[in-house]
Amino acid sequence: MTIRKVPLATGEYFHVYNRGNSKQEIFLDDKDRERFVKLLYLCNSKKKVNFRDDIVDCKIDAWDFKRGETLVSIGAWVLMPNHFHIYITSKSSPKPGLGEGEEGKSSITLFMHKLSVCYAKYFNTKYNRTGCLYEGCFKSTHIISDEQSKYLFSYIHLNPVKLFDSSWKGGRIIESDAVLNYLNNYKWSSFEDYCGILRKENKILDLKDFPEYFSNTNDFKEEILMWINFKNLPLNPV
């Protein structure tokens, strides 16, 4: 059992993340990324969810699954080759006997357990492997200020820039339009959702439970551009 310095309390905001064991890649192709993204939606439910039984065998689109009451609210997310980031808050305390609920566990813990286990089973089966997929239990950072909270939206969505230009965080300024174009075409994050693009993945986010820092898509892009051009970009949101 992991003892956290800051409990994953209801109503608090957290940056949660994890990476592959020994920094190995955990997303090897687009099918892997698609499965994880669908699980971000499906596992956010107090119902028990089995992808094969509830989606494949029922011959439905994962996005049409009726989740019922959800465990958490997600404000932003991104997938990278060997890790992922999620901005999250719990909606309510889980009740014993309700779906996957276990007394003493936070809703965030329950959601992350479902997500991690479901994806690890898929990955290990697909690639005929055994053993732990992740580098231990997921990590969490408590977000306690507006400054942290607002920056985290940019931090998460700017992660893919490292794939575009690995030297960017070393302080080198890169061409802003090219970066925005790259991010606009990187579908494995919530960037497109903040840009107003209608897609099925919109269902992952529940923004009403997060502070409203961007009144429109232009505000969001201006914030992203500011950090793209910032010479001393913080390496993490704390």
Secondary structure, DSSP 8 states (H G I E B T S, - for coil): ----SS---TT-EEEEEEEBGGG--S--SHHHHHHHHHHHHHTSSSS---IIIIIITTT--GGG----S-SEEEEEEEEETTEEEEEEEESS---TTSTT--TT--HHHHHHHHHHHHHHHHHHHHTT--S--BSSS-EEEEE-SHHHHHHHHHHHHHTTHHHH-TTGGGT----HHHHHHHHHT--SBSHHHHTT---GGGGGB-GGGS----SSHHHHHHHHHHHHT-TT--SS--
